[in-house]
Protein backbone atom coordinates (compact mmCIF):
# COMPACT_ATOMS: atom_id res chain seq x y z
CA UNK A 1 0.00 0.00 0.00
CA UNK A 2 2.84 2.36 0.91
CA UNK A 3 4.54 1.71 -2.45
CA UNK A 4 1.26 2.36 -4.27
CA UNK A 5 0.65 5.76 -2.59
CA UNK A 6 4.27 6.80 -3.24
CA UNK A 7 3.92 5.85 -6.90
CA UNK A 8 0.57 7.67 -7.11
CA UNK A 9 2.08 10.86 -5.63
CA UNK A 10 4.99 10.64 -8.06
CA UNK A 11 2.60 10.26 -10.99
CA UNK A 12 0.50 13.23 -9.85
CA UNK A 13 3.61 15.41 -9.39
CA UNK A 14 4.90 14.45 -12.82
CA UNK A 15 1.50 15.24 -14.33
CA UNK A 16 1.41 18.70 -12.73
CA UNK A 17 4.93 19.46 -13.95
CA UNK A 18 3.94 18.37 -17.47
CA UNK A 19 0.87 20.63 -17.46
CA UNK A 20 2.91 23.64 -16.27
CA UNK A 21 5.63 22.96 -18.85
CA UNK A 22 3.06 22.56 -21.64
CA UNK A 23 1.44 25.91 -20.73
CA UNK A 24 4.82 27.64 -20.91
CA UNK A 25 5.62 26.05 -24.27
CA UNK A 26 2.15 26.89 -25.65
CA UNK A 27 2.60 30.53 -24.67
CA UNK A 28 6.06 30.73 -26.20
CA UNK A 29 4.74 29.06 -29.35
CA UNK A 30 2.00 31.70 -29.66
CA UNK A 31 4.67 34.42 -30.00
CA UNK A 32 4.65 35.41 -33.65
CA UNK A 33 4.97 37.97 -36.40
CA UNK A 34 1.41 39.11 -37.11
CA UNK A 35 1.94 41.62 -39.92
CA UNK A 36 4.60 43.13 -42.16
CA UNK A 37 3.93 46.57 -43.65
CA UNK A 38 6.13 47.70 -46.53
CA UNK A 39 8.58 45.65 -48.55
CA UNK A 40 8.86 42.39 -46.60
CA UNK A 41 12.21 41.71 -48.28
CA UNK A 42 13.56 44.55 -46.12
CA UNK A 43 12.86 42.65 -42.88
CA UNK A 44 14.80 39.72 -41.45
CA UNK A 45 14.87 37.69 -38.29
CA UNK A 46 18.29 36.68 -36.98
CA UNK A 47 18.18 33.35 -35.15
CA UNK A 48 21.33 31.55 -34.05
CA UNK A 49 23.46 33.76 -36.32
CA UNK A 50 21.41 33.04 -39.46
CA UNK A 51 19.21 35.65 -41.16
CA UNK A 52 15.74 34.40 -42.10
CA UNK A 53 13.14 36.17 -44.23
CA UNK A 54 10.28 37.41 -42.05
CA UNK A 55 6.81 36.14 -42.93
CA UNK A 56 3.42 36.76 -41.37
CA UNK A 57 2.59 34.01 -38.87
CA UNK A 58 6.29 33.22 -38.29
CA UNK A 59 7.05 32.06 -34.73
CA UNK A 60 9.50 34.12 -32.68
CA UNK A 61 11.75 32.84 -29.91
CA UNK A 62 13.87 34.25 -27.11
CA UNK A 63 17.13 35.76 -28.46
CA UNK A 64 15.71 36.30 -31.97
CA UNK A 65 16.57 39.70 -33.45
CA UNK A 66 13.90 41.42 -35.54
CA UNK A 67 15.59 43.63 -38.14
CA UNK A 68 13.66 46.17 -40.22
CA UNK A 69 14.98 48.21 -43.14
CA UNK A 70 13.77 51.48 -44.65
CA UNK A 71 10.00 51.69 -45.05
CA UNK A 72 9.27 48.37 -43.29
CA UNK A 73 7.35 47.92 -40.01
CA UNK A 74 6.95 44.50 -38.37
CA UNK A 75 4.07 43.83 -35.96
CA UNK A 76 4.97 41.30 -33.25
CA UNK A 77 2.62 39.58 -30.81
CA UNK A 78 4.74 38.18 -27.96
CA UNK A 79 1.53 36.86 -26.36
CA UNK A 80 -2.20 37.66 -26.66
CA UNK A 81 -3.00 41.16 -25.39
CA UNK A 82 0.23 42.81 -26.56
CA UNK A 83 1.24 43.96 -30.03
CA UNK A 84 4.60 45.67 -30.55
CA UNK A 85 5.51 47.36 -33.81
CA UNK A 86 9.22 47.27 -34.64
CA UNK A 87 9.48 50.42 -36.74
CA UNK A 88 11.67 50.91 -39.83
CA UNK A 89 15.46 50.83 -39.48
CA UNK A 90 15.31 49.04 -36.11
CA UNK A 91 16.86 45.99 -34.44
CA UNK A 92 14.85 44.55 -31.53
CA UNK A 93 16.11 41.53 -29.61
CA UNK A 94 13.50 39.27 -27.99
CA UNK A 95 15.02 39.31 -24.50
CA UNK A 96 12.24 37.56 -22.56
CA UNK A 97 9.22 35.56 -23.67
CA UNK A 98 6.87 33.84 -21.25
CA UNK A 99 3.22 33.70 -20.21
CA UNK A 100 2.05 37.36 -19.92
CA UNK A 101 5.67 38.52 -19.67
CA UNK A 102 7.88 39.67 -22.53
CA UNK A 103 10.67 42.15 -23.21
CA UNK A 104 12.19 43.56 -26.37
CA UNK A 105 15.73 44.98 -26.10
CA UNK A 106 16.71 47.99 -28.20
CA UNK A 107 20.15 48.42 -26.61
CA UNK A 108 21.84 45.76 -28.75
CA UNK A 109 22.44 45.63 -32.50
CA UNK A 110 21.94 49.33 -33.24
CA UNK A 111 18.67 50.29 -31.51
CA UNK A 112 15.62 51.69 -33.20
CA UNK A 113 11.99 52.30 -32.35
CA UNK A 114 9.19 50.15 -30.93
CA UNK A 115 5.55 51.16 -30.53
CA UNK A 116 3.75 48.96 -27.99
CA UNK A 117 0.02 48.55 -27.51
CA UNK A 118 -1.06 46.76 -24.34
CA UNK A 119 -4.56 45.56 -23.55
CA UNK A 120 -5.78 47.39 -20.41
CA UNK A 121 -6.70 45.74 -17.15
CA UNK A 122 -5.07 42.37 -17.80
CA UNK A 123 -1.88 42.65 -15.70
CA UNK A 124 0.45 42.18 -18.65
CA UNK A 125 4.19 42.55 -18.09
CA UNK A 126 5.66 43.86 -21.31
CA UNK A 127 8.69 46.13 -21.53
CA UNK A 128 11.21 47.64 -23.88
CA UNK A 129 14.83 47.85 -22.70
CA UNK A 130 16.53 51.24 -23.02
CA UNK A 131 20.06 52.25 -21.96
CA UNK A 132 18.70 53.40 -18.56
CA UNK A 133 16.27 50.56 -17.85
CA UNK A 134 13.09 48.84 -19.01
CA UNK A 135 10.17 51.03 -20.10
CA UNK A 136 6.93 49.32 -19.09
CA UNK A 137 3.28 50.35 -19.08
CA UNK A 138 -0.10 48.83 -18.40
CA UNK A 139 -3.08 49.32 -20.68
CA UNK A 140 -1.75 52.03 -22.95
CA UNK A 141 0.16 52.71 -26.12
CA UNK A 142 3.72 53.93 -25.85
CA UNK A 143 6.71 54.57 -28.09
CA UNK A 144 10.34 53.80 -27.22
CA UNK A 145 13.13 55.16 -29.42
CA UNK A 146 16.77 54.20 -28.75
CA UNK A 147 19.75 55.55 -30.69
CA UNK A 148 23.03 54.55 -29.03
CA UNK A 149 22.88 55.74 -25.41
CA UNK A 150 20.10 58.26 -26.12
CA UNK A 151 16.50 57.21 -25.67
CA UNK A 152 13.02 58.70 -25.62
CA UNK A 153 9.80 57.21 -24.22
CA UNK A 154 6.45 58.77 -25.17
CA UNK A 155 2.87 57.85 -24.30
CA UNK A 156 -0.46 59.23 -25.52
CA UNK A 157 -2.09 58.51 -22.17
CA UNK A 158 -1.51 56.64 -18.96
CA UNK A 159 1.84 56.21 -17.26
CA UNK A 160 5.04 54.60 -18.45
CA UNK A 161 7.56 53.56 -15.84
CA UNK A 162 11.25 52.95 -16.45
CA UNK A 163 12.74 50.36 -14.11
CA UNK A 164 16.45 51.22 -13.84
CA UNK A 165 19.08 48.66 -14.82
CA UNK A 166 20.46 47.12 -11.63
CA UNK A 167 17.50 48.16 -9.47
CA UNK A 168 16.66 51.40 -7.79
CA UNK A 169 13.56 53.57 -7.75
CA UNK A 170 11.37 53.54 -10.88
CA UNK A 171 11.45 56.60 -13.13
CA UNK A 172 7.99 57.80 -14.27
ABEGO torsion letter per residue (X at the ends): XAAAAAAAAAAAAAAAAAAAAAAAAAAAAABBBABBBEBAAABBBBBGGBBBBBBBGBBBBBGBBBBBBBGBBBBBBABBGBBBBBBBGBBBBBABBBBGBBBBBAABGGEEBBBBBBBBGAGBBBBBBBAAEBBBBBGBBBBBBBBEABBBBBBABEBBBBBBBGEEBBBX
